[in-house]
Amino acid sequence: MTTNFFNYKDAMKYLGIKSPITLRNYINQGLPVIEIGNSKKISKDSIDEFMKEHQKVISK
């Protein structure tokens, strides 16, 4: 069974980042977090959409 929701550690692994500070920056820039009680999750679809929205073409 594949999950569509990640805890912060798994979200960082999916994003390929190692620093919780970077994840916090993404959240501050609009990455949605699901909070239920003390549990915080990030959906795979939200991560994919967030990254797509922040995609840019960098010219040399």
N, C-alpha and C positions, 0 to 999 in steps of 0.2 A: 504494500500500500504506500503510495506516494503522498506526502503532505503538501498542502498548498499554503501552509502557514509556518513561519520560521520563528524561533526564539532569536534573540539578538546574536548569539554566537553562530547559529546556523545561517542567519542572514548575512553576517560578515563573510562567512565561508562562501556563500553563493555569489556575493559581490566581488570576492577576491581581494578583500581588504583585511588588514591585520589589526588596525587600531580602532578601539571603541570611540575614540575622538572623531575619527573620520565618519563613522556611522552616525554619531551625534550631529555632526555637521550636515549630513544628508537629511536627517530628521528635521533639523532647523531650517533647511531649505525646502521642506515640504513633503518629504517621504512620510506617508501616513503610517501610523502605528495604531494597532487595535489594543485597547486596554480593557480588561475585564478583571476587576478586583486588583490583585497584585501582579497579575499575569500580563505581559506585554508581548505581542506577536506582530509580525510584519508579513503581509501576504506576498507570495511570489508574483502575482499579477501586479500588485502595487509597485514592487521593485522594478519589474520589467517596464511598466508605464513611466515611472519616474526617470529611469535611465533613458528611455526613448525621448521624453520631453526635454532632457538636458543634452541631447546629442547635438553636436555642432561640427561643422566642417572648418578645419583650421587651415588657413592658407599660409604659405611660406613667405 
